[in-house]
Amino acid sequence: MRKAGNNFTESQIRDIMYQLVVGVEYIHKNKFFHPDLKPDNILMSDDLKLKISDFGLIRETKSAPPYTEYVSTRWYRAPECVLRSRGYNAPVDIFAIGCIMAELYMLFPLFPGQSELDQMQ
């Protein structure tokens, strides 16, 4: 997104989001979730082909909590993660996908909180 420097077209955003959703669907179908989805962990080639990266915090959906308390950059965290729930699961990926989509349209984060309290407000 930084390299593009300008707005993506509606068609480009649709293609980017499709690839991201299909990638996350694959992760979820294999009974994992990626609690660190954010633009920095999505690699994009010049022809807009995506790869999801940084699987350091990946978890099995059937594994028992507690999980890591600190998850992802604050701006893409689901409310349950901001509130430090230790029992989150795959839906946190869906929240992050929504935040990423909004950022593709606006070219700035949807929830740019300066702290956890500011993030929730």
Secondary structure, DSSP 8 states (H G I E B T S, - for coil): -TTT-S---HHHHHHHHHHHHHHHHHHHHTTEE-TT-SGGGEEE-TT--EEE---TT-EETTS-S---SS-S-GGG--HHHHTT-S---THHHHHHHHHHHHHHHHSS-SS--SSHHHHH-
